[in-house]
Amino acid sequence: MQKYSVFNLIKNALKGHKDWEVAWKDPTPKAEYDVIIIGGGGHGLATAYYLAKEHNITNVAIVEKGWIGGGNVGRNTTIVRSNYMHDENGLFSEFGMDLWRNMSQELNFNVMFSPRGIINLAHSDAQMNAFSRRGNSMRLNGIDAVLLGREEVRTLIPMADFSENVRFPIFGGLMQPSAGTARHDGVAWGYARQADSMGVDIIQHCEVTGFDVDNGKIKGIQTSKGNIKAKKIGLCVAGSTNILAEMLNMKLPVETHLLQACVSEPIKPILDHVVTFGAGHFYVSQSDKGEMVMGGDLDGYNSYAQRGNLPTLQHVLTEGIAMLPFLSKLKMLRTWGGIMDMSMDGSPIIDKTHIEGLYLNCGWCYGGFKATPASGWTFAHTIAQDKPHELNAGYSLNRFSTGHLLDEKGLGTKTWIS
């Protein structure tokens, strides 16, 4: 197999890369499916894959208005972690970490999972107390957590600002050694190829324009490629959730916001871990190519545009320079934005809806990419069994009316929240 792959690489390189076999088919939609997943991002692809693998449901279509890898799954900062305090979030995310660890072997595609560790910096005694509490909760749930003192952080991140008169002194930090990064494109391609090989239809450039609902039961969808019938439909469209919900006369506790990120010119290896700034909302890691991959907070207004504005980027980089002064010497290569479905408590929704046969997966806030495998696995179970798995039982839609909130506000990047 390896010789064949090398031969293929040489052959196609000499032919101008014109004869590569497609990784997945581009089929014409069938008239009817057992399940339609709307949204061909990481969560949608993973859901379809686990429907086939875990539940032997292969008459499945993924309907994507753009192309595979063109949405948030290809527009994120690649962080993978499970450093949550509340049991529901911690256990769900740690289950996902187990899937991440074996993903390359399972999908037969190198997703470049790199467990380099994530460090949340603390800048006060109060933050250290909050980190101690969160770390203890993580360890009680079987998640690795190490509380670091100032000198231990200095050993791991010597290029951080440890000067005497610094505005945000580093008191210590909380580290999850097994967290890290993965290649977002590889995740999308791996799930897409395997789902396709198991009989799933991936229908790209197919926009949903309406739904067919009869007597409270879903019957199918209306699309730019015609009407398609289905027994069950899963909504898995991230920041576009409210657009589809309006077609169904549903009002959801989510808002769509813009989140920016940026990448610097490549430099020699200097940062071994993912690091977050505790006095604001900034996080950074170094890619395998040497680029510094950086992200921050929301732009602060509702938007469906996949582009940001310079004031927010300036704010993000100002925080980065306060933490790592060497960043001021680097040129920025590119910036981009993704639309985020922000729930009202910072935790996601994976649940049935009041419409029979319609299922909802949304509200991922800052942590959508890292949740890809666990989200797909539990959403597939919820659809196939018509009931939530115990791992996503806490992610019910009705918690916003009963008051059983999971209020972590995307904890792990916005580290000042206890």
Secondary structure, 3 states (H helix, E strand, C coil): CHHHHHHHHHHHHHCCCCCCCCCCCCCCCCCEEEEEEECCCHHHHHHHHHHHHHHCCCCEEEECCCCCCCCHHHCCCCEECCCCCCHHHHHHHHHHHHHHHCHHHHHCCCCCCECCCEEEEECCHHHHHHHHHHHHHHHHCCCCCEEEEHHHHHHHCCCCCCCCCCCCCCCEEEEECCCEECCHHHHHHHHHHHHHHCCCEEECCCCEEEEEEECCEEEEEEECCEEEEEEEEEECCHHHHHHHHHHCCCCCCEEEEEEEEEEECCCCCCCCCEEEECCCCEEEEECCCCCEEEEEEEEEEECCCCCCCHHHHHHHHHHHHHHCHHHHHCCEEEEEEEEEEEECCCCCEEEECCCECEEEEECCHHHCCCCHHHHHHHHHHHHHHCCCCCCCHHHCCCHHHHCCCCCCCCCCCCCCCC
